[in-house]
Amino acid sequence: MAKGLLFMAFDFSTAHADEFHDWYDHEHIPERLRVPGFLNAERWIADENPKIHVATYDLDTAAVLATPAYRAVGGDNQSVWTRRVTAMCRRIMRFEGEQLLPGDLTAPAGAGALLVASMNVGAETEAEFTDWYNNEHLPQLCAVPGVLGGRRFRATDIESERRYLSLYHLRDVGVSRSDAWAEAANTPWTERMRPRLRDLLVIRMNRYQRKA
């Protein structure tokens, strides 16, 4: 069965940074990792804006997010601290999805950076988009030196802002600015597809490191 993903991106520039990180490290992530089916949790900070934060959680399946154990800590049952901190932040995107390709992988070990790409496509583009992403775009980017793994997901929440999301775990953020990456990411087929992508969101992230 396909693995699931929970993805959350915040702009926390209007929150207290120390409290934001304490909340994530000491309550929010531990609370979720106690939910059966949550496999891991990773935190990331945007390379170009250190006030943009992403958290990614690999799941046994996307259905984990509909279980009583998750509902006990999510939605209307969020903690007081969660409500306080998130009220001070701007949500960029929340994404719940199932892994389309490869289908059953979790985050690779040792990544120092993450590139996030999320988008919508029109129904008239869907077939070619899938062919391009599965057979050229993802494989070529995954073959770039320094790319530790690439996965693509489709939203399972009908209210999701974007239907598709891809995660590329990288040795370091410079991999996504290398000549090899540029060559893989700018093929003739990609150039033809790019104008058809809607609501494109791309974020380069460094792994979060808690200050001592």
Order of alpha helices (4+ residues) and beta strands (2+ residues): beta-alpha-alpha-beta-beta-alpha-alpha-beta-beta-alpha-alpha-beta-beta-alpha-alpha-beta
